[in-house]
Structure formats: C-alpha cells, structure tokens
Amino acid sequence: MNSSKSKKGVELFPYPQTVSALARAMAKQQIKNQVKLSRTRRSIARLGWAILGSYLLILAAFFGVTFSDWEQKRLIHACHVAGSAEACAEIKQRAGARP
C-alpha cells in the first residue's frame, strides 16, 4: 500500500525533467508568437509599400508623366553631362533639335 501512495504522490508533483520540458515548450511557443508578429509586421509593411507605389503611379498619370519623358531626361543627361556622342545623336534623331 505504501507503494501506491507514493505513485499517487509522484503523479501529482511532476519531476524536474517534466518542469524543464514544460519550460522548453513555453519558450518554443513564445518564439512562434514572435515570428507570427514579425510576419504580420512584414505584411503590413509590404501593404504600405504597395499603397505608396500605387499612389505614385496615380500621381504620375495625373500629371502626364510618361516613360518617354524619363528616357528623354536620361538622354539629355548622357549627352550634356557625360559627353556621350551616341546620346546626342539619338536626341537629334528623335526630336530634330540641337542638343
């Protein structure tokens, strides 16, 4: 009978190994929660960048900015600042004006 009482006592109070296993499980769960939180933050940041990009595209369309305008500015810079003869020739060919 003594042995059955001691077994019940053992069942009620966990061994130190069980306590450490519980602590490890709690630590793993806490890490999972932190990872979930950072994933949420990353997705919110991505959403913010997407909204900003869409807003900039809408502004560019509203003000009539086209990719050809940006190309023209790049060619002018290459012709005048970098001294590229090819860029100057392309500007003359496209616009028919002096660079």
Secondary structure by P-SEA (a helix, b strand, c coil): caaaaaaaaaaacccaaaaaaaaaaaaaaaaaaaaaaaaaaaaaaaaaaaaaaaaaaaaaaaacccaaaaaaaaaaaaacccccaaaaaaaaaaccccc
